[in-house]
Amino acid sequence: MEGMKKSRIEWKGFLVLAIMLGVLGGSAKPLPAEAGLLDNLKNAITGKKSVIQQLDEEINQFRSAVTKTQTEKQSLQGELNQIISTDKQLAGQINNTESKISSTAQQIDEINSEIRTKEEIIAGHQLALSASLRNLSDKDRVSLVEALLSYERATDLWSDLASLDRFRVSVEGRVTELDLVKQTLAQKRVAEEAEKNRLAGLKEKLADKKKIVAQNKANKDKLLTATKNQETEYQKLLADRLEKKRLVEEEIRKLEAEINLTVNPSVLPASGKGVLAWPLDKIVITQYFGNTAFATANPQVYNGNGHNGVDFGAAVGTEVKAALSGTVLGAGNTDTACQGASYGKWVLIEHPNGLTTLYAHLSLIKVAAGQAVTTGEVIGYSGNTGYTTGPHLHFTVFASDGVKVGTLQSKVPGCGLYTLPLGAKESYLNPLSYL
């Protein structure tokens, strides 16, 4: 009889545990301290978003200032104003990127905090379920007859059985909830990894912007040294650049005329929108392909051959993206051979559809020869290198079998060995036929 009473006590103790599990197993909430941390992080992130929006507006103002200087007559003060405006724009972009880095880091902290909360919930559920399973194992040692005889009244038996059924339903619910919490935790970890990758990308972009700023300062110092801060010296410099460009262009055209490359039109894709993606996020066309008004009015610039690509207005430091997946055939800088006389920093990419694209006047190159790139991948930043009248991206489309990367030993005084894209005349295609 004493054993039966003991069994009954254990059995009822088990029911008490079940009721406690039902209470404790409800939807878990973060501790007050954890909840306060989450609120602080969310408020900080909201504040960063406001700062980022304000910086975006300032950057647009600086971009407008740069664009305005491009329409002015070329002068020393005009070029200096352009450099100063570019400096301000780049500084704004750096501040913007730094704010995004800070905001992303805070978002990672928020996700980490949520992950810790989910892990605590899982641990609590697992402990409660483990305890209940151990208790059930202990109850298995009591026979059904002993359990029945331990009750003085039938109503007590039915009441306990009903409690057991409720406990079973509660356990099933907790198990389902535990599975959902685990799924949410897995999603949070994926989100955390994505934010970490985004953070790494932002830090790389920040380093790129700082390189461009240093380069912009060097250009300003070089300009002041070359001109001695005198307008007459600047105009002489401009005339020298234009003459060198004309002579180098003549050398390039002669060399291209000798290229033994045959273009097969049958391997070219049919013209149409979307064959190639736009190389910039924001499109402003400043000069079209062929015998444009500028090319006609300035035959000395293109030697009467017309414009061999399309120019897009883009401030220094604007991301330039691959128009299609492909392989980088080459990348270089003609300014190392002859300052301000040709493409400046350039990238040439061959695509699998029979087209090859050129991106010129870059401020920074992000790819190398032989590298595989994907559509939309950042391959560099727009700039003002080579011969330009202002910051922009020059974009040329070639028939792939009519272009190659070649060298040119210039005979122009002050110029040296060029490495640059060379194409047969018929290989130059109108980019707008494919964009």
MIVO-106133 format. One record per residue: residue in one letter; x, y, z of N, C-alpha, C, O in turn. Coordinates in steps of 0.05 Angstrom, whole numbers, plus 5000, padded with zeros to 4 digits. Last residue first. Layout:
BEGIN
aXYZXYZXYZXYZ...
END
This chain:
BEGIN
l544859603460544259673487541159693491540259763513y545759523406545659283423544859343452544159163467s546159983379544759773365544359523383542759353377l549360303409546460333413544860133397542460113401p554560203389553660083415550660093419549459913430n556160043325554660243340553560123366551859943365l562759773317559859763315558559973332559660073352y568659633284567359833302564259833297563459883275s570559323245569859183270568459373290567259283309e572259583200569459473200568659333226566359243229k577459703215575559923212572659813213570959933226a580159283267579759343238577459543236575659543252g583059553327580959413312580959483283581659713275l586459493388586659563360584659413344584459163347p587459723454585859573435586259673407586259923403l594559793475591759883474590159703454591359553439t600460053496598959793495596059873496595159993515y605760443469602960413476602160123477603159963461l611760733486610560483476607660463487607260453512g611461443483613061193483611560963472610160983451c612362153471610661913475612461663471614561673459g615662573459614562563486612862323492611862283514p613862603392615762693413614362693440612162793443v611462013362610762283371612662363393612962213413k612061503350614261673342613761963349615362143343s610360943391609761203380612261353372614261343386q609360313381611660473389611260743375611760773352l604059943404604760153384607160313395606860443416t600859313410602759513419603359703396603259633373g594159053423596759073409598459283421597659423440v588758633428590458813444593158813431594458603428k583958653374585958513391587358723408587058963403v578358523330579758693350581758523366581358283370g574958213300576358433286577958613305578758833298d572057843326574157743308575657963294577457903277s568258163354570558033368572757943350575157963357a566558803336566158523328568658373338570958453332f566059253393567459143369566158873362564958733378v563959843422563159563417564559473391564359613370t565960303473566160213445565259913444565859763462f565160843513564360563510564260493481562760613465h567861273561567761213532567260913529568660753540l565161653612565861383604565661363573563561413562h568062263639565962113625566961823620569361763624p570162923655569762643664567562503649565362613646g572663283597571263263623570862973630571062803613t574963213551574163493556572663503583571463713590t580762783546577962833551577463133553579363293557y585462303537584562563526581562583530579962433519g586762003602587062023573586162293563586262493577t581662043654584361983644584361993614582261973601n577362113686578062333668580862303657582162493650g572561603701574561803708574962013687573162083672s569261043732569561243711571461463721571861513744y572160443756570760693762571260893740573560923730g571159733743572759973748570960213755568560183759i567759323741570359273730572259513734574659493728v562659013775564159263774566959203764568459043776e558058623736560258633755561858893752562358983730g554258593697553758773719555958783740555758933759t555857933680554258173673553658333698552758233718t562457753704559557693699558157953693559158173698v568957533681567157723694564257653687563757513668a575357243688572557213679570857403695571157443719q581757493668579657463689576857423677576157563658g585257613628584757333634582557283654581757053658a587558223658587358043634587057753642588457653660a583458453714586058403700585658223676583658073675v579858993747580158723735582858703721584258893718k579159513762578659303783579059023772578558833787i582060153755581359903742581259683764582959663781l580060833759581160593773580160343759577860313753s578261183722580061293743581361063758583561093768l577861103650577261023677579161163697581361243690h577761173595577961413612577261353641576361523655a573360623572575760783572575461043589573161113596y571859983553571160183573573560363578575660263587l569459573501571659733512570559953530568460073524t567358913484566759183493569259313506570859183519t565658473431567658553451567158843458566759013441l561457933408561958223413564158253434564558083451g560157403406561457523382562057823385563057943366n558157223454556257263432557457393407556057483389p561657203497561156953482559356983458558956793443h566157773497563757633505563257393487564257373465e571958083522570757923500568457763511568557643532i573658733543572358473550571158343526569658463511l578459193564577259063540576158783548577758623559v579359813596578959523599577559423574575659543564w583860363611581860223595581659933602583559813613k586061013623585760753634583360613620581260723619g587061343561587561343589587361053600588360873587y586361353506584161243522584561283552582661253568s590261933492588661713481586461623502585061793513a593262333515593162323486591362103475590962093451g594962423569592762573558592462563528591362743516q601762243563599662353580597562503564598162683548c603761653539603561933530601162053545598861983540a604561203569606161243545606061533535608061633526t601161253611603961183618605761213593608161243596d596261333588597661563598600561513606602161693608t594160843576595660973555597161223565599061323552n593660293612593560583616595360713595597760703598g589559693613592059843612591560143616589360223623a587659023599587059273614589659423615591859313619g584458493561586758663569585758903585583358973585l580358133560582558103541585058263548587258193543v576557823606578058073602580358013583582157853590t570757493584573557473594575057723587574857833565g563857523607565957473587568657453600568957403624s557257813610559357633620561457583599560857603575l556458503594555658223591557958053603560258143605a558258993611555758983595554758703590552358663583a560759113675561058953651558258933637556258883650k560559793700559859503701560159373674559659493653v563260283741562960193713562559893714564159753726e561460763790561960483783561360423754559260493744t564761383791562261243786562960953778564760903762g569461683795568761503817566161353814565361213832v567362273764569662113772568761943796567662043815a560862223733562762353751565062163757564661913757a559162163666559362023692561562153709563762203699g556062113605556862303626556862153652554862033660f558561693556556561723577557661913598559861883608d559561623487560461743512558161773531555961873524v560761093443558761263455559961363481561161213496g565361053388563860943410561661123419560861303404n568561333352568361043350566860903373567160663376h566661893313566961783340566561483341564561393332g570362043252567962013269568661883296570861793301n574862143223573761873222571161833239570061613239g577562623226575362603206574162323205572562273187n580762583270581962563243579862513222580462383202y578462693318578162423308579262383280578862173267v580263223325580163043348580062753338581462583349q579763513279582463463288582463253311584563123315p574363603272575563383257578363313266579363093261n569863833303572663813312573963583298574763383311a564963813280565964083286568864073295570264273294t564363263276564463423251565663693256567163803240a564263123330566363003312566663173286568863203277f559763393346562363463358564563363340566563503335a555863143316556263433312558963513323560363683311t558462513292556862683309557462973303559263043289n559462023258559962303252558062483266556162583255g559561533312559761613284560361913280561662033297f555361543370557161403353557261533325555161623315y554462123414553661873401555961763383558161873382q555462393477556262393449555662113437556161913450t552762353525553862613518554962633489555262853478i547562043557549262033533550162313526548562493522v546861793618546762063605548662053582551062043585i544261323662545161373634544661653625542361753624k546261003718544861233709546061313681548461353678d549460543719546760533731545060763721542660733716l553060333660552660503683549760483694547960413679p552760003617555159983634555060153659556760143676w546959623601548259893603550559873623550359743643a547958993568546859153590548359423591550659443582l546458763502548358843522546959003544545059143538v541458643484543658453477545958503497547258313506g537759043495538258843515540258633508540858453524k535059153430535459243458535959003476534758793473g538958943373536458963388537059043417539259013426s541858553320541658803336538958813350536958693341a544057893328542158073315541958323333541858303357p551157783336548357753345546557953330547558163322l555657533286554757753303551857703312550257603296v556957173248557257083276556357303296556457263320s556457433199554457213206554657123235552857003245p560657783191558057883201556157673210554357723227n566957723207564857543196562157633207561557563229v572658093193570158083208568157913194567557963170t579357943195576957943178574557913196574357733212l585658253201583358123215580858153198580358373187n591058483199589958273181587858113196588157873202i592159173202591358923217590058723198588258793183e593059633177594859413170594059153183595258943178a589559983200589159923171590859693162590159553143e591860033250589359883247588859803218587659593213l596260363237596760093247594259923244594459683236k593460823222595260693203595760403211595660223194r590860943270589260883246590960743225590060553212i595261053303593460833310591860743285591560513279e597461513279599061263282597261023286597760813275e593161863287594061793259595661533260595361363242e593061883342590761773328591461693300590561483290v597862163350597661883359595261743346595561513338l596462663328598662503317598562213325599062033309r592262813362591862803333593962623320593362453303k594762813412592462633407592162593377591762373368k598363223405599362953410597162743404597662533392e594763643399596563583377597663293380597763143361l592363643450590763603426592463523402591663353387r596763753484595263503486593663443461593763213451d598164263466600064043464598663773465599263593450a593564553480594364533452596264303447596064163427l593964503536591664403521592364353492591664153480l598664783546598464493553596164363538596464143528k597265293530599465153516599264853521599664693502q593465393569592565373541594665243524594065103505y596865403614594765203612593865163583593464943573e599765853604601165603605599165373602599765163590t595766233610597166213584598565943582598665813561e594266183664592366103643593766063616593065883601q598465903713598066113694596266013671596665803661n600665543750598165693757597665933739596466133747k604365263724605265473742602965663750603365903755t602964823696601965083685603065323701602765553693a605264403723605664423694604964693684606164793665t603364483775606264483770606764533740608564693733l597964423769598964683779601964703773602964923767l597763883752596764103735597864373743598764523726k599763623796601163603771600363823752602063943738d595763733834598563823839600163823813601664013807k591463463809591363753814594163863818594864073807n593262933810592763073784592663373787593663523770a593562843865596062833849595662973822597463113813k588062863876589863063888592563083872593563293867n586462413849585362673841587162903852587563093838q589062013878589762053849588862323840590262463825a586362053926589262093925590162153897591862333892v581261903908581662173920584662243919585362463911i582161383892581461573872581861853882582762033867k583161143942585261143921584761353900586561493891k578261213966580561353977582861363957584361553956k575160873935574561163935576961323945577661533934d577360373950577560463922577160773921578660903907a575860344004578660353997579160453969580960603964l570260313997571460544011574460564005575360794000k569859813971569060063957570260313970571160493956e571359494014572959493989572459743973574259873962k567159594048569859664057571759674033573559844032l562959384019562959674025565759764033566659984026g564258844019564158983994564259283998565559433983a563758724073566358694060566458844034568458974028l558258814079560158974094562958964081564259164078r556258394048555758674040557658864053558659054041n557957974078558957994051558658284041560358394028k554858074124557758074126559058104099561058244096e549758004102550558264112553558284115554758494110a549857454092549457644070550357924078551658064062e550457254143552557204124552357394101554457504091e545457404164547957504176550257474157551857664154a541957104134541857394132544457514143545457714131v543356604152543756664124543856964120545557074105r541656654205544556614200545256664170547356764164k536256714198537756934209540756904204542157094199q534956204179534556434162536156674172537356824156a536055904225537555844201537356084181539356154169l532156114259534956144266536656104241538556254236t527555934234528056224236530956274241532156464230q528155384244528055484216528655784215530155874198k527955384300530355294287530455394258532555474248v522655544307524755714317527455634304529055814297l520055094285519755364272521955554281523055704265d521454694321522254674293522154944279523955004263l518954894367521854864367522854844338524954964331e513654834353514655104356517755104355518955284344t513354284352512854434327514054704329515254804310v514354184407516154074387515854224360517854294347r509954444430512654544435514654444415516454584406g505854124411505954404403508754514407509754664390e507053644437506953654408507253944398508653994378v506353814490508953734481509153744450511153834439s500853914490502754134496505454064485506854234473v498653414481498253624461500253854465501253964445r500453174529501353074503501053284481502853324465f497653484567500553484566501653394539503553504529r492453324556493253604551496253634550497353784534d492952794572492352854544493153134537494253194516l493952864627495952734610495552794581497452844566s489053084642491453244644493753134627495253284614a485852634634485352874618487753064619488453184598l488052314674488252234646487852464627489152494607d486552594720489452574713489852484684491752574671s481052534716482152804716485152794708486052954693w480451984720479652114696480852394693481552494672l482351924774483651784751483051924725484851984709d478652204803481452294804482952174780484652304768t474151904795474252184783477052284783477852434765a474951454823475151434794475451714781476751744761r479051494882476551544868476951544837479051614827e484051314896481851254914479151294900477251154906y489251034858487151234859484851144878483950914875s492550604854493450824871491351044874491751224890l490450244818489950194846490750424864489850444887l492750454771489850464775489150434804487450574815a498250354778497350634775494350654780493450844793e498249804781499049954804498050244802497150354822v496449694728494849604751495549764776493849854791l500649904698498050014695496249944719494750114729s506849974735504949824719502249964719501650114737v512250404728509850354744507850214726507050314705r516050514691516750304710514250234728514250024741d514450954663514150694650514650464669513750244665k516051374693513251284697512751014684511050864692d521151464674520851364701518051254706517751054720s519951644623521351394625521151284653520851034657l517552124636515951924624517251654626515951444630n522052394655519852334673518052114662517151934677r524952444608526052294630523952204650523951984661l521452784581521952514570523252334592522552094593s521753234611519153094609519552814599518252624608a527053384604526053324631523453164630523152974645s527053484549528753274560527853184588527752954594l523653924546522853664533524553434544523453214547a526654304574523954224583523153954572522053784586l531254324542531454244570528754144580528553944594q529054514493530454254494530654144523530353904528h527055014507525254804498526554524501525254334509g531955274520529755244540527855014533527154854550a534655254471535755124494533655074515533554854527i531155574440531555294433532655134457531754914462i531756064467529155934465529355644459528055474472e537156154457536256124485533555984485532955814502e537156214402538655994413537755934442537655704451k534156684397533056434387534456194398533155984404t537857034421535156994433533956734423532756584439r542057004385542456924412539756864426539556674441i539557224340540456944339540856844367540056614374e538757744356536457584351537157284350535657114359s544157904358542557904383540057734380539257584398n545557854305546857684325545257674350545057454363i542358254283541757974275543057784296541857584303e544858694307541958634312541358344306539958214321d549958654285549658634314546758564321546258404339i548558754231549658494238549458444269548858224277q546859274236544859074228545858794235544358624242q551759514249549559514269547459304262546259184280a554359444200555459314224553359304246553159104261t551059764168551159474163552259324187551259114194s552360274190549560164191549459864187548059724201s557860304177556960314205554160194208553560044227i557460284122559060084136558160064165557659854176k554560744112553360484105554760254119553560064127s558261124129555661104143554360834137553160714155e562161034090562860984118560260964135560160794153t559361204045560260924047560860854076560160634086n558861744057556461574052557161284056555661134070n564061914058562461934082560061754080559261624100i565361804004566761664025565161674051564961464065q561862153978561561863973562961703995561961494004g564062643996561262564003560762274000559462144016a568962603971568862624000566062544010565762404030l567262623918568562383928568562373959568162163971q565363153917563562933911564662673922563262513934k569963443928567663453946565763223942564763113961d573063303883574063243910571663243930571463063947t569963523842570263223844571263143871570362943882s570664053854567963943855568063633858566563513872i576164083843575164143870572464023874571863913895i576263953788577663783807576663823836576263633851q573364393769572364123765573663923784572363743795n576664813783573964793795572764513792571464413810l580864683749581264673778578564663792578364513812e578364773700579364503706579864473736579264263748g577365333705575165143701575964853708574464713721q582365543709580665563732578265363730577365253750l584265413657585565313681583765313705583465113719s578865223613580765413624582065293648581165093659q574165093565576464983579578465213587579465363570k567765353579570065363562572465263578572865323602e563064893610564465153608566865133589567864913584t561064393615559964553594561364823590560864963571q563664203660564264083635563264243611564364223589t561364463703564064553695564764433668566464543654k556564173708556464453699559164543689559364683669t558263693729557063693702557063983691557564013667v559863863780561863753762560863763733562263843715a554864013801557064213798559164123779560164273763s552263533802551263743784553363953780553564063758r555263273841555263163814554263373794555363393772f553863583886556663593876556763493847558263593831q548463413890549163693885551963733874552463883856n549162863899547762953875548263243869548563323845i551462903950552962793928551762873901553162943882e547163093980549563253977551163163953552263323938e543762643977542862903966545263083962545363223941d546762264005546062223977545262483963545962533940l546762494056549262484041548762434011550162543994q541362394070542362674068544962684052545362864036q541361834071539661974052540562264048540562364026i544961744113545661644086543961794065544961864044v542061944156544562074149545361994120546262164105s537761584157537261864152539762014143539662184126k540461114169539061134143538461424136538661504113k542161224221544161204199542861224172543961354154g537261204248538761454247540861454225541161654211t536060664243534260864231535661134228535361274208i540260454273540060394244538260594230538960684208a538860634324541360724312541360684282542360844267n534060364332534060664331536560764318536460954303k535959834333534059924312533960224310533860334287l539259854378540459794352538559894330539460014310n535459954419537660144414538860114386539460304372d532359484415531159744410533259954403532960114385l536259104430535059094403533859364396534159454373l537159264483539359264463538259274435539259414418g532159154505533159424505535359464484535459664470a532058594501530058754486530959044484530559164463e536158464536536458404508534558564491535258654469a533858644584536458764575536758714545537658894530p529158324587528958614585531558744574531458924557l529757744543530057864569529958174566530658274544p524857574493527557654501527557774529525557884538k520257044506520757314499523557394507524657274526a516956444482519056574498519556864487519356914463s510656204487512356364470514456514486513656684503g511055654535509655854519511656014503514055974505g513455314571513855264542512455454524512555424500l511755444621514455534613514855504583516455644572v506555194620506855484625509555584614509655794600g507754664608505754814591506055114595505655264576l511154554649512154554622510354704604511254854586m507454554692509654754691510854774663511454994654i504554114677503154374678505354594677504954794663a508453714682507153764656505854034655506054184635l509553744736511653814717510453874690511354064676v504653544755505453824762507553924742507554144734l504953034735502853214725503553504731503153684715f509152834767509452844737507453044725508153194707g506652834815508953004811509453054782510253264773k503052424806501952704808504252904805503853124794w506752014805505052054782503952344782503952484762e508952044856510752084833509052164808509752334793i504351914886505652174890507452244866507452474857r503451404868501451614862502651894865502152074850s507751144887507351164858505451384851505851534832k506751194942509151324931508851354901509651564890k502150884945501951174952504351324940504051544929m504350384932502350504915502050804920501850964901g507750304975508950334948506950464929507750624913e503950235016505850465018507150524991507550754983m501749765000500050005000501850255000501250454986
END
